[in-house]
Amino acid sequence: TYTSDSGLRGSEAMPMVTPLERAGAYPAARRLLATLVQQQPLHQSALTRLVRLDAAQGNVEGLDEYVPRLLAFSKPSRAVLQEAFFALNDATPARAALRRTVGETISRLTANPEPGS
């Protein structure tokens, strides 16, 4: 399948995500994004879409794995981080720490917005 293709390219994979999501095929969209992120860890767009999908689907385990990677980028999407912040609402200590880090990053991005945003 396309998700096991070791030569998966972002330019080919990313346009397939939206139709999968629109069709309600969230597991397939997630597998595609996760495979792309695994093969191309610096593909910020794929990682951002994956975090957004996990937040929307309430997949906190996915958020545990991928939000820290998104935070490593210098300019992560504030909107996607806000979605993740609200999805990380359980009381486990690890998630509370991650949620706090996400909140601090949102504050930093809000204090220093990108020009034109």
N, C-alpha and C positions, 0 to 999 in steps of 0.2 A: 504494500500500500504506500501511499504518499508519505505517511508518517514514518516509515522505516527506510525511506530513501536517504542514503548517507550524503547525497548531493543536493539535498533540499536547499533552495535559495529563497531568500526573503522576497525577492521580486516576483517569484512564482507563488509562494505560499500565502503572503499577506492578502492578495486579492480574493483568496478562497475563504478567508475567515468570515467576512461579513455575510455571504450567502449561507454559510453553515449556521451562523447565529440566527439569521432571519428565519431559517427553516426549523429552529429549535434544536438543532444538532449540537448542543453545547459540549457534550463529551468529545465529539469529533473535532470541533473548533479548538478545544483545550489541548487535545493530543497534538494537533498540528502546531499550535503555538509553543507548547512545551518542547516538542522535538526541535523546532527552529531555534528556541532559546538554548537548548542543550548543545546544538551544533554551532550556534553563533552567539555566544554569551554576551557579546557587546551590541547585539541588535536591540537597541532601546525601544524601538517601536513595537516589536514583537513582545518584549518583556512587559511593556506598558499595557498592551492589549490583554496579555495573560493575567496581569494583576487586576485589571478592570473586570475581566470575565470572572475571575475567582471571587472578587468582591460582590459582584452582582448575584452570583450563584451561592454565596455564603460558604465558600470553600476555604475555611480558615486554615486548614493544613497547607493548601496551596499558597495562601498569603504568608504563612510562616516561612515557607521556602523562598518565595520570590520577592516579597517586599524588601527584605534586606539587600537583595541584589539591585533592586530599583533605586534604593536609597544611595547606593554607591555611585550612581551617576551624578554629575555636577548639577544638572538641571532636570530632575524628574518632574513629571506632570503633577502640578498641585491638585488639579481636579481628581486625578486618579488616586493620589495619596489621600484625599479627603474621602473618597469612596472606600478605600481600604481602612481608613481610620474608623469609620462607622461600622464596618463589617467586623473589625477586631474588638468586639464588645464583651467577650467573656472575661471571667475573673482570674484566669490562670496567670501566675506570676510572669511567665515568659511572654505571654501575649500582652500583658499589661505593660511590660517594658518595651515591647515592640510598638505598641500603640502610643506610648509616651514619646518614643523616638520619632514616629511618624508625625505626631502633633508638633513636636519641636521643629521638624523639617518644614512642615506647612507654615508655621509661624515665620521661619527664616525666609521662605520663598515669598510670603506675603509682604514681609518688610522690604525685600529686595526684588520687586517684580521685574520681569523681562520687559524691555521697551516695547510698547505697543500692545501690552497685554492688559 
